[in-house]
Amino acid sequence: MTSNPKAGRGSTDEPHGPSGGPERAAPEHPETETERRKRRALFLRELAEARELRARVQPRRTKERRMREAMRMRTFRI
């Protein structure tokens, strides 16, 4: 019998980061510009989706933020 807690789970010898996924510290091949842009586009889509969700969940705060932003924009008008 082994005392390894990961035994039988199909674990690999890859290092894992704090999120549980493989670390991206030393990739085998450099990331191409296309891959980087795809990753960035996905991140920005998810960020926009999270902001929309927050705006739906907290409509009062969103309204207050919009009002403050409008007041700030009026302050600097010529």
N, C-alpha and C positions, 0 to 999 in steps of 0.2 A: 504494500500500500504506500501511496505517496502522500505527502502532506502539502503539496502544492495546491493552493486554492483555485488556480486557473486550470488545473488539469481536467481534461475532458471537455473543455469549452471551445476547443479549436483555436486557441490563442496562437499568435505568431510572435516572432522575436522582434517585431517592429516597436520602436519607442512610441509611446502615446503621450499626447499633451494633456493639459488639465480638462479639456472638453471631452476626452475619451477618443478622439480621432487621431490619426497619425500626425506627428509633427511635420511642419513644412520647413524645417531648418536647413536641411541639405538635400534638395531634390537631385535626382539622378541626371535629369536633363534640365537646362534652363527653360523657364517659362516663356512661351512665345508671346508676342504682343497681342495676338488674337485671343489667346487663352486669358491673358490678363484683362483684356477689355470685356470678355464674356463674364468673367468673375465679377468685375466692377459693375457691369450692367445689372447682374443678378443682385448684388448687394444694394445698389441704388433702388431697384424695384422693391426689394423687401423693406428698405428703409422708408420709402414713400408709403407702402402699405401699412407699416406700423404707425406712421404719423396719422394716416387717415383713420385707422382704428382708434387711436388715442383721441382724435377729434370727435369721433362718434360717441366714445365712452364718456368723455368729459366735455360736453358741449359748453358749459358755463365758462370753464377755463379757456376754451378756444375762443369764445366770443370776447372775453376780457382781453386775451392776447391780441385779437384783431383790432379791438378798440384802442389799446395802447399803441399798437403799430401805426394805426391811422393818425393818432394824435402826434406821434413822433414825426410822421411824414409831413403833417401840416405845420409843425414847428419850423421846419427848415425850408418851407416854400418861400419863393421870392415874390 
